[in-house]
Amino acid sequence: MIKEYLFSASDGEKLSVTTYFDEQFFFGKTIVFVHGFKGFKDWGFGPYLGKYFANKGFFVITFNFSHNGVGENKTEFTELEKLGKNTFSREVRELNELLDAFRNGFFEGIDPKGKIGLIGHSKGGALALLTASKRNDIDAVATWASISKLDRYSKRQKEDWRNKGYFEILNTRTNQMMRLDLSILEDIKQNENGSLNLENAVENLNRPLLITHGDQDLAVPMAEAELLYQWSDKSKTELFKLFGTGHTFDIVHPFTGTTVKFEKLLDKTTKFFIKNLN
């Protein structure tokens, strides 16, 4: 069963949510998927992973952050102005509010006291870690090709950004120029030693963590996965390397089908959550 929801955040912004559920297989555990930059819940593997984990017995929540650039057209970027004003802090807050809504029974027919696992892809991996480290009700976290640095810009890029008041990134898939406002840079700078300190978040996570990464990832180097692992509690963490694949595990958008590497990732992630959510 696939259901669509519209969730209102505390500031009135809307989050588009899709859930996947198969009553025949459900065993009471929930997985929340957190997308990354230039990602969205219906990108490439999004609907496929929702159905996959539902068939494995999980209640699956996928969603779009309010400022991810995707609006009513679920598969393209039509809200670039909002994307430009997005921040890490906004997305951490929205993820927390969605998790609180789950705990308060927002999703009908699902026990709000059940165990929850987070999956974060790319930037979403960092968001999942930052969020889980401050909550007691997240039972396990899996990262897919996660970043380990929020500040990904050179000194020269940041100087140019401050001089112009914006920074532009080309989306090579759509050929759209994505303009980021100064608010993003300022948010990272203001909170790098506090709420957005990823090293502290990983060190303080204190629950099972699966770090997965492709060795041919050109967007986020394998070294970032190794750094996350370095910060982690080794007794609770596994670093799983996928060889011969990149940032999206050979999946493209629009979705043209699964791949051997992505199936391997899904199988590994499933076994991790079955073990650690029971």
N, C-alpha and C positions, 0 to 999 in steps of 0.2 A: 504494500500500500504506500502510495506517495501522496503527501499532503503539502499544501502551500500555506504559509503564514506570512503576515506582515506584523513585525514586532516594532513597537514604538520605544525608542530609547528615551532617557530622562530629559533630553533636550528637545524632544519632539521629532528627531530624525527617524527615518524608517529603515529597518533592516529586512530585506527579503529573505525568507527562510524556507527551505525545503527539507522535509523529513522522509525517511525511508524506514519501512517497518514490515516485517513478515510475521504475523501472529503464530504461524505454524512452527517457526523456529526460535522465536524470541525467548531468551533466558534471563531477561531482567537487567541487562547492562546497556549503557549508552556510550556512543562514540560521537564526538563533536569534531568536525573537520574545519580547520582554519586556513583560509587561502592566503596567498602572498601578494606582493606587488605585481601589478599587471595580471592578476589572477581574479577569479570570481567563481562562485559555486557551480556554475554551469560550464566552466572552461573544461575542454578536453575530457579529462578523466573524472570530473566531479560527479556527474550522474552515474557513471559506471561504478565508482567506488561506493556510492550510496547504496546501490542495489546489491553489490558484492557483499558488503558487511551486513546488510539486512538479511541476506540469504544465509549468513553465518550465525545469525541469531541476535544481532545487535539492533537497538534503536539508533538510527543515524540522523544527526542534525548537520546540515550544510547551510551556509548563509553567506550573504554579501554584507560587508561593512558598508555603512551608510555613505562613505566618501571614497569608495573604491573605483568610481568612475562609471559604473554600470547602473542604468536606471531601468525603465520599463522594458527596453530591449534587453533581454536576459543574456545575450551572447556577444554584445558589442559595447564599446566604450562610447557613451553618448553624454556623459556628465563630467567632462574633463575639468571644468571649473571647480567642481567639488573635489575632485581628485587632487587638484593643486593645493587645496586647503587642508588636506588630511594630515594627521599626525599619529605617531605611535601611541601617544597618551590617549587620544580619542579611541583608537581601536582596542586598547587594553580595557578602557572603560566599557565600551560596547560589548566586548566579549564577556566581561564580568556581569554586566546587566542581563545578557542572554542566559548565562549560567544561573543567575539568581532567579530568573523567570522560570527556568526548568525546575529548580528546587521548589518554586511556589506553585507548581502544577499547571504551567502555561500550556503544556502539550498534553491534551486529553488522552486518557487511557494508558498513560505511562506512569509508573511509580516514581514520584519525584525523589524518593530516598535511595534509589538504586545507584550503583557505582558508575562513575564516569571516567572515560579516557579521552584525552585530547590528541589529535593528529594535527601537526602544523607543517605546511609546505613552504619552503623558502623563508620569506619574511614572516609567514604565519608560524613557522617553528619558533622564532624568537618571541612572538606574541603569546604563543601557548606556554612557553617556559616562564615568561615574565608574569603571566596570569596565575599559573598553577603554583608558583613559588609563594604566592601570597594568600592562597586558599587552602583550607583543610579538607575540602570535599572533592578534590580531583585525585583519582587513585593511581593514574599512570599517564605517562606522556610519551608519544612517539613523534620524532621529527623526521621529515623527508627533505633532504637537501637544504637544511636550515642555514641561515646566516648566523655568524657569531659576532658580527660587528654591525651596530646600527648606523654609525657614521661611516659611510662607504665612499666618501668624497675626498679628493686631494685638497691640499692647502690652496692651490691655485683655483680649483673649481669653486671652493667656498668663498674665496675673495671675489671672484667674478659673480657668484650668486648674490652676495651682499651688495655689490655695486649695482647690479641690474635689478635686484629685488625679486628675481626668479631664476630657476634653473630648468633647462629643457632636456628631456630624455626622449629619444626616438623609439617608438614601438615598432620594431622591424616587421612584426606580423601584419599590423594594420596600416603602417606608414603614417601613423598619427604622432604629432609632436606633443608630448605630455609635459606641461609646464608646472613646476612645483614652486609654491610660494615660500617665503622666508620662514613661515610658521613651522615648517617641518624641521628645518635646520635649528631654529631656536628651541624647539621642543627637545631635541636630542641633547643640545648643549646644556639646557637648564636642568635636565633630569638624569644626566649621564652618571651621576654619583648617587642617585636615589632610586626612584621608581623605574627607571629605564637602564639600570645597571645589570646587564645580562650575565656577567661573570658571577655576581652575587646571587642572582636568581638560580643559576645552575648549582652553585655551591650549596645553596639553602633548600634545594628542591626536596630532598629527603623522601623520594618515592621512585618506583621503577621508571627508568628512562631508556628508550630505544632510539639511538641516533643512526639514521640511515643516509647513505650518500653514494652517488655515482662517481666513479673515478675519472670520468670524462666530462665532468660538470664544468662548463666554461663560464657560467654565470656566477656560481658560488664555488670556489675551489674546495677540494677535499680537505685542505688544511683547516678550514673553518669547522668542519665536523670533528677533526682531531683536537681542535682547541676546546670545543664544547666538552669532548670526552675528558680532556685534561682537567677541566674545572670540576667534573662530576665526581660523585661518590661511586667508585669503581665496583663496590659490592652490589650496587643497584642499577648499574648502567651497562649496556652493550652497544658497541660500535659495529654496525653491519655495513660493510662495503659491497657495493654492486659494481662489478667490473664490466667495462664495455658499454657504458650508458652514461647519459648526461643529466641535465637539470630536471627534465620532465620524464625521464625513464623511457624515452623513445615514444611517448604519447604526444600527439599533436592536436591542435584545435583548428577547425572543427574535428571532432573525434572520428577516427577512421577504424577504430578497433583496438583491442588490447595488444600487449607485446609480451614476449617471454620475460623480459626484465621487470616489467610492471607486475606481472603475475607473481614473480618471485618476491617482490616487495610486499604485495598484498598478503601473500601466504605468511611471510615473516611477521608482518604487523598483526595479523589475525592471531597467530600463536602467542605473540607477546601479550595481547590483551586478554585472551582466554586464560592465560596463566595468571595475569596480575590483576584482573578484575573479579576473580573468583575468591 
